[in-house]
Amino acid sequence: MMMQVLRAPAIARYAVRSNFLRHFSTVQKLADSSAVEDFRNLNSKAVMYFTASWCGPCKAISPMYQEMATKYTDIAFGKIDIDENADSSMEYEISAVPTFIFFEDNKAIALVRGADVKGLQSNLDLLQNSK
């Protein structure tokens, strides 16, 4: 499955064509802080995955995260490399990877640190079944 890399202007153009990113069943790579902000604003239910290319646990959980994106089609899945998008990792005070932040109506509602598949799954279930 291919991952799209979207920068802020591309997200805005894509959102106009498709209504919301959450109708997409792939993980969106968020390359800059503007793309992260647009991603959050355009999706009422979202999860952002902070990762790094050198992180072993990130590499282990990444395929599962990708698979979950196809299962939870009402939730938008974003991926942020902390080395490529340091501004966003500082903004969200990321101190360990992998870190997953769950959003509903643009508000952070949960956080999972580490390659915790059960924690990720349970928060996705809660988010999907809300409202």
DSSP file (Angstrom, degrees, kcal/mol; ACC not computed):
  #  RESIDUE AA STRUCTURE BP1 BP2  ACC     N-H-->O    O-->H-N    N-H-->O    O-->H-N    TCO  KAPPA ALPHA  PHI   PSI    X-CA   Y-CA   Z-CA
    1    1 A M              0   0    0      0, 0.0     2,-0.2     0, 0.0    65,-0.0   0.000 360.0 360.0 360.0 134.1    0.0    0.0    0.0
    2    2 A M        -     0   0    0     24,-0.0     2,-0.5     1,-0.0    25,-0.2  -0.578 360.0-141.3 -86.8 146.4    1.4    3.4   -0.9
    3    3 A M        -     0   0    0     -2,-0.2     2,-0.3    23,-0.1    25,-0.1  -0.919  14.7-138.1-106.3 131.6    1.6    6.3    1.5
    4    4 A Q  E     -a   28   0A   0     23,-0.7    25,-2.9    -2,-0.5     2,-0.6  -0.680   5.7-145.9 -87.1 141.5    0.9    9.8    0.2
    5    5 A V  E     -a   29   0A   0     -2,-0.3     2,-0.5    23,-0.2    25,-0.2  -0.942  23.7-175.2-105.0 117.1    3.0   12.7    1.3
    6    6 A L  E     -a   30   0A   0     23,-2.2    25,-1.1    -2,-0.6    26,-0.3  -0.948  13.3-163.6-119.7 131.6    0.9   15.8    1.5
    7    7 A R    >>  -     0   0    0     -2,-0.5     4,-2.2    23,-0.1     3,-0.6  -0.645  46.1 -88.6 -99.9 167.2    2.0   19.3    2.3
    8    8 A A  H 3> S+     0   0    0      1,-0.3     4,-2.2    -2,-0.2     5,-0.2   0.849 124.6  47.0 -49.8 -51.6   -0.5   21.9    3.4
    9    9 A P  H 3> S+     0   0    0      0, 0.0     4,-2.2     0, 0.0    -1,-0.3   0.887 112.9  50.9 -61.9 -35.7   -1.6   23.2   -0.1
   10   10 A A  H <> S+     0   0    0     -3,-0.6     4,-2.7     2,-0.2    -2,-0.2   0.892 108.2  52.1 -67.4 -38.3   -2.0   19.7   -1.4
   11   11 A I  H  X S+     0   0    0     -4,-2.2     4,-3.0     2,-0.2     5,-0.2   0.931 109.2  50.0 -62.0 -45.1   -4.2   18.7    1.6
   12   12 A A  H  X S+     0   0    0     -4,-2.2     4,-1.8     1,-0.2    -2,-0.2   0.918 113.1  45.9 -60.9 -43.8   -6.4   21.7    0.9
   13   13 A R  H  X S+     0   0    0     -4,-2.2     4,-1.6     1,-0.2    -1,-0.2   0.921 114.9  47.4 -65.2 -42.7   -6.8   20.8   -2.8
   14   14 A Y  H  X S+     0   0    0     -4,-2.7     4,-2.4     1,-0.2    -2,-0.2   0.895 108.7  54.7 -65.5 -39.9   -7.4   17.2   -1.9
   15   15 A A  H  X S+     0   0    0     -4,-3.0     4,-1.8     1,-0.2    -1,-0.2   0.881 105.7  52.3 -62.8 -38.6  -10.0   18.1    0.8
   16   16 A V  H  < S+     0   0    0     -4,-1.8    -1,-0.2     1,-0.2    -2,-0.2   0.904 113.8  44.0 -63.3 -40.7  -12.0   20.2   -1.7
   17   17 A R  H  < S+     0   0    0     -4,-1.6    -2,-0.2     1,-0.2    -1,-0.2   0.851 128.1  25.6 -73.5 -34.2  -12.1   17.2   -4.2
   18   18 A S  H  < S-     0   0    0     -4,-2.4     2,-2.0    -5,-0.1    -2,-0.2   0.353  93.3-129.5-117.8   7.2  -12.9   14.5   -1.6
   19   19 A N  S  < S+     0   0    0     -4,-1.8     2,-0.3    -5,-0.2    -1,-0.1  -0.477  82.2  11.8  79.4 -68.2  -14.7   16.3    1.2
   20   20 A F    >   -     0   0    0     -2,-2.0     3,-1.2     1,-0.1    23,-0.1  -0.990  65.1-129.5-141.7 148.1  -12.6   14.8    4.1
   21   21 A L  G >  S+     0   0    0     -2,-0.3     3,-2.4     1,-0.2    56,-0.2   0.775  99.1  77.3 -65.3 -26.2   -9.3   12.9    4.3
   22   22 A R  G 3  S+     0   0    0      1,-0.3    -1,-0.2    20,-0.2    53,-0.2   0.687  79.4  69.6 -64.5 -15.7  -10.9   10.3    6.5
   23   23 A H  G <  S+     0   0    0     -3,-1.2     2,-0.4    -5,-0.1    -1,-0.3   0.535  85.0  89.6 -74.4  -4.2  -12.6    8.7    3.5
   24   24 A F    <   -     0   0    0     -3,-2.4    53,-0.2     2,-0.1     4,-0.1  -0.765  68.7-154.1 -92.8 134.9   -9.2    7.7    2.5
   25   25 A S        +     0   0    0     -2,-0.4     2,-0.3    51,-0.1    -1,-0.1  -0.043  65.9  85.8-103.8  33.7   -8.0    4.3    3.9
   26   26 A T  S    S-     0   0    0     43,-0.1    51,-0.5    47,-0.1     2,-0.4  -0.858  84.6-100.3-124.5 164.7   -4.3    5.0    3.8
   27   27 A V  E     - b   0  77A   0     -2,-0.3   -23,-0.7   -25,-0.2     2,-0.6  -0.709  34.0-140.4 -84.4 130.9   -1.9    6.7    6.1
   28   28 A Q  E     -ab   4  78A   0     49,-3.0    51,-2.5    -2,-0.4     2,-0.6  -0.823   7.8-139.5 -95.5 122.6   -1.1   10.3    5.3
   29   29 A K  E     -ab   5  79A   0    -25,-2.9   -23,-2.2    -2,-0.6     2,-0.8  -0.725  14.7-151.1 -81.0 122.2    2.5   11.3    5.7
   30   30 A L  E     -a    6   0A   0     49,-2.7    51,-0.3    -2,-0.6   -23,-0.1  -0.842  14.6-176.5-101.9 105.9    2.4   14.8    7.2
   31   31 A A        +     0   0    0    -25,-1.1     2,-0.3    -2,-0.8    -1,-0.1   0.642  60.0  16.1 -84.2 -18.3    5.5   16.6    6.1
   32   32 A D  S  > S-     0   0    0    -26,-0.3     4,-1.9    53,-0.1     3,-0.2  -0.940  81.4 -97.8-150.4 171.4    5.2   20.0    7.9
   33   33 A S  H  > S+     0   0    0     -2,-0.3     4,-2.3     1,-0.2     5,-0.1   0.817 119.7  56.0 -65.8 -30.4    3.4   21.7   10.7
   34   34 A S  H  > S+     0   0    0      2,-0.2     4,-2.5     1,-0.2    -1,-0.2   0.901 107.0  49.7 -66.2 -39.9    0.9   23.3    8.2
   35   35 A A  H  > S+     0   0    0     -3,-0.2     4,-2.5     2,-0.2    -2,-0.2   0.887 110.1  51.3 -65.2 -38.5   -0.1   19.9    6.9
   36   36 A V  H  X S+     0   0    0     -4,-1.9     4,-2.3     2,-0.2    -2,-0.2   0.930 110.9  47.9 -63.3 -45.9   -0.5   18.6   10.5
   37   37 A E  H  X S+     0   0    0     -4,-2.3     4,-2.5     1,-0.2    -2,-0.2   0.927 113.6  46.6 -62.0 -46.2   -2.8   21.6   11.3
   38   38 A D  H  X S+     0   0    0     -4,-2.5     4,-2.4     2,-0.2    -1,-0.2   0.906 110.0  54.7 -62.2 -41.9   -4.9   21.1    8.2
   39   39 A F  H  X S+     0   0    0     -4,-2.5     4,-0.8     1,-0.2    -2,-0.2   0.926 111.8  43.7 -57.9 -46.9   -5.1   17.3    8.8
   40   40 A R  H >< S+     0   0    0     -4,-2.3     3,-0.5     1,-0.2    66,-0.3   0.910 115.2  48.5 -65.4 -42.7   -6.5   17.9   12.3
   41   41 A N  H 3< S+     0   0    0     -4,-2.5    -2,-0.2     1,-0.2    -1,-0.2   0.818 111.9  48.8 -69.4 -30.7   -8.9   20.6   11.1
   42   42 A L  H 3< S+     0   0    0     -4,-2.4     2,-0.5    -5,-0.2   -20,-0.2   0.597 106.0  61.9 -85.9 -11.7  -10.3   18.6    8.2
   43   43 A N    <<  -     0   0    0     -4,-0.8    63,-0.5    -3,-0.5     3,-0.1  -0.961  57.3-162.5-124.8 124.1  -11.0   15.4   10.2
   44   44 A S  S    S+     0   0    0     -2,-0.5    61,-3.0     1,-0.2     2,-0.4   0.771  91.0  34.5 -73.5 -24.3  -13.4   15.1   13.1
   45   45 A K  E    S+C  104   0A   0     59,-0.2    31,-2.6    29,-0.2     2,-0.3  -0.989  81.2 149.5-131.4 123.4  -11.7   11.8   14.1
   46   46 A A  E     -Cd 103  76A   0     57,-2.3    57,-3.4    -2,-0.4     2,-0.4  -0.988  31.3-155.1-151.7 156.3   -8.0   11.4   13.7
   47   47 A V  E     -Cd 102  77A   0     29,-2.4    31,-2.8    -2,-0.3     2,-0.5  -0.999  12.1-155.9-133.2 136.1   -4.9    9.7   15.0
   48   48 A M  E     -Cd 101  78A   0     53,-2.7    53,-2.4    -2,-0.4     2,-0.6  -0.955   5.2-155.8-115.1 130.9   -1.4   11.0   14.5
   49   49 A Y  E     -Cd 100  79A   0     29,-2.2    31,-3.2    -2,-0.5     2,-0.5  -0.918   3.6-157.4-109.5 113.4    1.6    8.6   14.7
   50   50 A F  E     +Cd  99  80A   0     49,-3.4    49,-1.6    -2,-0.6     2,-0.2  -0.823  30.2 153.5 -93.6 127.1    4.9   10.1   15.6
   51   51 A T  E     - d   0  81A   0     29,-2.7    31,-3.0    -2,-0.5    32,-0.3  -0.783  32.8-142.9-142.9 177.0    7.8    7.9   14.4
   52   52 A A    >   -     0   0    0     -2,-0.2     3,-1.5    29,-0.2     7,-0.1  -0.982  24.3-125.8-150.2 147.2   11.4    7.9   13.3
   53   53 A S  T 3  S+     0   0    0     -2,-0.3    -1,-0.1     1,-0.3     6,-0.0   0.758 111.5  51.3 -64.9 -25.2   13.3    5.9   10.7
   54   54 A W  T 3  S+     0   0    0     -3,-0.0     2,-0.6     4,-0.0    -1,-0.3   0.435  84.9 108.4 -90.7  -1.4   15.8    4.7   13.2
   55   55 A C    <>  -     0   0    0     -3,-1.5     4,-1.9     1,-0.2    -3,-0.2  -0.696  51.3-163.7 -88.2 113.8   13.2    3.4   15.7
   56   56 A G  H  > S+     0   0    0     -2,-0.6     4,-1.8     1,-0.2    -1,-0.2   0.936  91.2  48.0 -60.9 -50.9   12.9   -0.4   16.0
   57   57 A P  H  > S+     0   0    0      0, 0.0     4,-2.1     0, 0.0    -1,-0.2   0.847 109.8  55.4 -60.6 -32.0    9.5   -0.4   17.8
   58   58 A C  H  > S+     0   0    0      1,-0.2     4,-1.9     2,-0.2    -2,-0.2   0.922 106.9  49.4 -64.2 -43.5    8.2    2.0   15.2
   59   59 A K  H  < S+     0   0    0     -4,-1.9    -1,-0.2     1,-0.2    -3,-0.1   0.851 111.0  51.4 -63.5 -33.8    9.2   -0.3   12.4
   60   60 A A  H  < S+     0   0    0     -4,-1.8     4,-0.4     1,-0.2    -1,-0.2   0.896 116.8  36.7 -71.0 -40.3    7.5   -3.2   14.2
   61   61 A I  H  X S+     0   0    0     -4,-2.1     4,-2.3     1,-0.2     3,-0.4   0.682  95.1  85.6 -88.5 -17.7    4.2   -1.4   14.7
   62   62 A S  H  X S+     0   0    0     -4,-1.9     4,-2.5     1,-0.2     5,-0.2   0.879  88.6  49.3 -54.5 -46.5    4.1    0.5   11.4
   63   63 A P  H  > S+     0   0    0      0, 0.0     4,-2.1     0, 0.0    -1,-0.2   0.867 112.1  49.9 -63.3 -33.1    2.5   -2.4    9.3
   64   64 A M  H  > S+     0   0    0     -3,-0.4     4,-2.4    -4,-0.4    -2,-0.2   0.890 110.0  50.1 -69.8 -39.1   -0.2   -2.9   11.9
   65   65 A Y  H  X S+     0   0    0     -4,-2.3     4,-1.6     2,-0.2    -1,-0.2   0.919 110.4  50.5 -62.5 -44.0   -0.9    0.9   11.9
   66   66 A Q  H  X S+     0   0    0     -4,-2.5     4,-0.8    -5,-0.2    -2,-0.2   0.906 111.0  48.7 -60.1 -43.0   -1.2    0.7    8.1
   67   67 A E  H >X S+     0   0    0     -4,-2.1     4,-1.0     1,-0.2     3,-0.8   0.887 107.1  55.4 -65.7 -39.6   -3.6   -2.2    8.4
   68   68 A M  H 3X S+     0   0    0     -4,-2.4     4,-2.9     1,-0.2     3,-0.3   0.837  98.3  63.6 -63.0 -32.1   -5.7   -0.4   11.0
   69   69 A A  H 3< S+     0   0    0     -4,-1.6    -1,-0.2     1,-0.2    -2,-0.2   0.822 103.6  47.8 -61.9 -30.5   -6.1    2.5    8.6
   70   70 A T  H << S+     0   0    0     -3,-0.8     3,-0.3    -4,-0.8    -1,-0.2   0.752 114.8  46.2 -80.2 -24.4   -8.0    0.1    6.2
   71   71 A K  H  < S+     0   0    0     -4,-1.0     2,-1.2    -3,-0.3    -2,-0.2   0.886 110.3  50.6 -83.3 -42.9  -10.2   -1.2    9.0
   72   72 A Y    ><  +     0   0    0     -4,-2.9     3,-1.4     1,-0.2    -1,-0.2  -0.652  64.2 164.6 -99.4  77.5  -11.2    2.1   10.6
   73   73 A T  T 3   +     0   0    0     -2,-1.2    -1,-0.2     1,-0.3   -47,-0.1   0.619  69.6  61.8 -74.7 -12.6  -12.3    4.0    7.6
   74   74 A D  T 3  S+     0   0    0     -3,-0.1     2,-0.4   -51,-0.1    -1,-0.3   0.435  96.6  72.5 -89.5   0.6  -14.1    6.7    9.6
   75   75 A I  S <  S-     0   0    0     -3,-1.4     2,-0.4   -53,-0.2   -29,-0.2  -0.948  78.9-133.3-118.4 134.9  -10.8    7.7   11.3
   76   76 A A  E     - d   0  46A   0    -31,-2.6   -29,-2.4    -2,-0.4     2,-0.5  -0.703  18.4-151.6 -85.8 137.1   -8.0    9.6    9.5
   77   77 A F  E     -bd  27  47A   0    -51,-0.5   -49,-3.0    -2,-0.4     2,-0.3  -0.947  15.3-177.8-114.4 120.6   -4.5    8.2   10.0
   78   78 A G  E     -bd  28  48A   0    -31,-2.8   -29,-2.2    -2,-0.5     2,-0.4  -0.850  11.2-156.9-116.9 155.0   -1.5   10.5    9.9
   79   79 A K  E     -bd  29  49A   0    -51,-2.5   -49,-2.7    -2,-0.3     2,-0.5  -0.997   6.9-171.9-135.1 129.5    2.2    9.8   10.2
   80   80 A I  E     - d   0  50A   0    -31,-3.2   -29,-2.7    -2,-0.4     2,-0.6  -0.977  16.1-147.1-127.1 119.4    4.8   12.3   11.3
   81   81 A D  E  >  - d   0  51A   0     -2,-0.5     4,-2.5   -51,-0.3   -29,-0.2  -0.761  12.7-148.6 -82.2 120.6    8.6   11.5   11.2
   82   82 A I  T  4 S+     0   0    0    -31,-3.0     7,-0.2    -2,-0.6    -1,-0.1   0.757  95.5  49.6 -66.5 -23.9   10.0   13.5   14.1
   83   83 A D  T  4 S+     0   0    0    -32,-0.3     3,-0.4     1,-0.1    -1,-0.2   0.841 116.5  40.0 -81.7 -34.0   13.3   14.1   12.3
   84   84 A E  T  4 S+     0   0    0      1,-0.2    -2,-0.2    -3,-0.2     2,-0.2   0.763 127.8  32.9 -83.4 -27.1   11.7   15.4    9.1
   85   85 A N     X  +     0   0    0     -4,-2.5     4,-1.6     1,-0.1     3,-0.4  -0.546  68.8 155.4-129.2  64.6    9.0   17.4   10.9
   86   86 A A  H  >  +     0   0    0     -3,-0.4     4,-2.2     1,-0.2     5,-0.2   0.814  68.5  64.1 -64.0 -32.2   10.7   18.5   14.0
   87   87 A D  H  > S+     0   0    0      1,-0.2     4,-2.4     2,-0.2    -1,-0.2   0.923 105.5  44.2 -58.9 -44.9    8.4   21.5   14.5
   88   88 A S  H  > S+     0   0    0     -3,-0.4     4,-2.3     2,-0.2    -1,-0.2   0.888 111.0  53.2 -69.3 -38.4    5.4   19.3   15.0
   89   89 A S  H  <>S+     0   0    0     -4,-1.6     5,-2.8     1,-0.2    -1,-0.2   0.872 112.5  45.5 -65.9 -33.8    7.2   16.9   17.3
   90   90 A M  H ><5S+     0   0    0     -4,-2.2     3,-1.3     3,-0.2    -2,-0.2   0.907 110.4  53.9 -71.3 -41.7    8.2   19.9   19.4
   91   91 A E  H 3<5S+     0   0    0     -4,-2.4    -2,-0.2     1,-0.3    -1,-0.2   0.892 114.8  40.0 -58.9 -40.7    4.7   21.4   19.3
   92   92 A Y  T 3<5S-     0   0    0     -4,-2.3    -1,-0.3    -5,-0.1    -2,-0.2   0.301 110.4-123.9 -93.5   8.9    3.2   18.1   20.6
   93   93 A E  T < 5 -     0   0    0     -3,-1.3     2,-0.5     1,-0.2    -3,-0.2   0.890  36.8-172.3  51.8  49.6    6.1   17.6   23.1
   94   94 A I      < +     0   0    0     -5,-2.8    -1,-0.2     1,-0.2     3,-0.1  -0.624  18.1 165.5 -76.6 119.3    7.0   14.2   21.7
   95   95 A S        +     0   0    0     -2,-0.5     2,-0.3     1,-0.2    -1,-0.2   0.472  63.7  27.1-113.2  -7.1    9.6   12.7   24.1
   96   96 A A  S    S-     0   0    0     18,-0.0    -1,-0.2   -46,-0.0   -46,-0.1  -0.991  82.2-101.9-152.3 149.4    9.5    9.1   22.9
   97   97 A V  S    S+     0   0    0     -2,-0.3    18,-0.2     1,-0.1   -46,-0.1  -0.962  92.3  39.8-124.9 147.2    8.6    7.2   19.7
   98   98 A P  S    S+     0   0    0      0, 0.0    16,-3.4     0, 0.0     2,-0.4   0.548  75.5 162.9 -74.6 148.7    6.3    5.7   18.7
   99   99 A T  E     -CE  50 113A   0    -49,-1.6   -49,-3.4    14,-0.2     2,-0.5  -0.999  19.4-161.8-132.1 135.4    3.7    8.0   20.1
  100  100 A F  E     -CE  49 112A   0     12,-3.1    12,-2.6    -2,-0.4     2,-0.5  -0.975   2.5-167.5-119.8 127.4    0.0    8.0   19.0
  101  101 A I  E     -CE  48 111A   0    -53,-2.4   -53,-2.7    -2,-0.5     2,-0.4  -0.969   9.7-151.5-116.8 129.4   -2.3   11.0   19.7
  102  102 A F  E     -CE  47 110A   0      8,-2.5     7,-3.0    -2,-0.5     8,-1.1  -0.827  12.1-166.1-103.7 136.4   -6.0   10.6   19.2
  103  103 A F  E     -CE  46 108A   0    -57,-3.4   -57,-2.3    -2,-0.4     2,-0.4  -0.952  13.3-176.7-125.8 140.0   -8.2   13.6   18.2
  104  104 A E  E >  S-CE  45 107A   0      3,-2.4     3,-1.5    -2,-0.4   -59,-0.2  -0.988  82.2  -9.5-132.8 126.9  -11.9   14.1   18.2
  105  105 A D  T 3  S-     0   0    0    -61,-3.0   -61,-0.1    -2,-0.4   -60,-0.1   0.892 130.3 -56.4  50.9  44.0  -13.3   17.4   17.0
  106  106 A N  T 3  S+     0   0    0    -63,-0.5     2,-0.4   -66,-0.3    -1,-0.3   0.621 115.0 114.3  68.0  17.0   -9.8   18.8   16.9
  107  107 A K  E <  S-E  104   0A   0     -3,-1.5    -3,-2.4   -67,-0.1     2,-0.3  -0.966  71.5-118.3-119.1 134.0   -9.2   18.0   20.6
  108  108 A A  E     +E  103   0A   0     -2,-0.4    -5,-0.3    -5,-0.2     3,-0.1  -0.539  37.6 168.3 -67.8 127.3   -6.6   15.5   21.9
  109  109 A I  E     +     0   0A   0     -7,-3.0     2,-0.3     1,-0.3    -6,-0.2   0.578  58.5   9.9-117.7 -16.6   -8.5   12.8   23.8
  110  110 A A  E     -E  102   0A   0     -8,-1.1    -8,-2.5     2,-0.0     2,-0.3  -0.990  53.5-157.2-160.6 158.9   -5.9   10.1   24.3
  111  111 A L  E     -E  101   0A   0     -2,-0.3     2,-0.4   -10,-0.2   -10,-0.2  -0.996   3.7-169.3-142.8 135.7   -2.2    9.3   24.0
  112  112 A V  E     -E  100   0A   0    -12,-2.6   -12,-3.1    -2,-0.3     2,-0.4  -0.995   7.9-162.8-126.2 126.1   -0.4    6.0   23.6
  113  113 A R  E     +E   99   0A   0     -2,-0.4   -14,-0.2   -14,-0.2   -16,-0.1  -0.884  54.4  16.1-107.7 140.9    3.4    5.8   23.9
  114  114 A G  S    S-     0   0    0    -16,-3.4     2,-2.0    -2,-0.4   -14,-0.1  -0.147 107.2 -53.6  91.2 172.0    5.3    2.8   22.7
  115  115 A A  S    S+     0   0    0    -18,-0.2     2,-1.1     1,-0.1    -1,-0.1  -0.403  74.8 155.5 -83.9  60.9    4.4   -0.1   20.3
  116  116 A D     >  +     0   0    0     -2,-2.0     4,-2.5     1,-0.2     5,-0.2  -0.745  18.4 178.8 -95.1  90.9    1.3   -0.9   22.3
  117  117 A V  H  > S+     0   0    0     -2,-1.1     4,-2.9     1,-0.2    -1,-0.2   0.901  81.5  50.0 -62.4 -42.2   -1.0   -2.7   19.9
  118  118 A K  H  > S+     0   0    0      2,-0.2     4,-2.7     1,-0.2    -1,-0.2   0.904 111.8  48.1 -64.6 -41.3   -3.7   -3.3   22.5
  119  119 A G  H  > S+     0   0    0      2,-0.2     4,-1.9     1,-0.2    -2,-0.2   0.902 113.8  47.3 -64.7 -41.0   -3.6    0.4   23.6
  120  120 A L  H  X S+     0   0    0     -4,-2.5     4,-2.1     2,-0.2    -2,-0.2   0.939 113.9  47.7 -63.0 -48.4   -3.8    1.6   20.0
  121  121 A Q  H  X S+     0   0    0     -4,-2.9     4,-2.4     1,-0.2    -2,-0.2   0.918 111.7  48.9 -60.8 -46.7   -6.6   -0.8   19.2
  122  122 A S  H  X S+     0   0    0     -4,-2.7     4,-2.2     1,-0.2    -1,-0.2   0.887 112.3  47.9 -66.3 -38.0   -8.7    0.1   22.2
  123  123 A N  H  X S+     0   0    0     -4,-1.9     4,-2.4     2,-0.2    -1,-0.2   0.862 111.1  51.1 -70.3 -34.2   -8.4    3.8   21.6
  124  124 A L  H  X S+     0   0    0     -4,-2.1     4,-2.8     2,-0.2    -2,-0.2   0.905 110.0  50.4 -66.0 -41.0   -9.3    3.4   18.0
  125  125 A D  H  X S+     0   0    0     -4,-2.4     4,-2.0     2,-0.2    -2,-0.2   0.926 112.2  47.1 -61.2 -44.8  -12.4    1.4   19.0
  126  126 A L  H  X S+     0   0    0     -4,-2.2     4,-0.6     1,-0.2    -2,-0.2   0.924 114.2  47.3 -63.1 -44.0  -13.4    4.1   21.5
  127  127 A L  H >< S+     0   0    0     -4,-2.4     3,-0.8     1,-0.2    -2,-0.2   0.908 112.0  49.4 -65.1 -42.4  -12.9    6.8   18.9
  128  128 A Q  H 3< S+     0   0    0     -4,-2.8    -1,-0.2     1,-0.2    -2,-0.2   0.873 113.2  46.8 -65.2 -36.0  -14.8    5.0   16.2
  129  129 A N  H 3< S+     0   0    0     -4,-2.0    -1,-0.2    -5,-0.2    -2,-0.2   0.462  90.5 104.3 -88.8  -1.3  -17.8    4.3   18.5
  130  130 A S    <<        0   0    0     -3,-0.8    -3,-0.0    -4,-0.6    -4,-0.0  -0.485 360.0 360.0 -79.1 153.3  -18.0    7.9   19.8
  131  131 A K              0   0    0     -2,-0.1    -1,-0.2     0, 0.0    -2,-0.1   0.497 360.0 360.0  42.4 360.0  -20.7   10.2   18.6
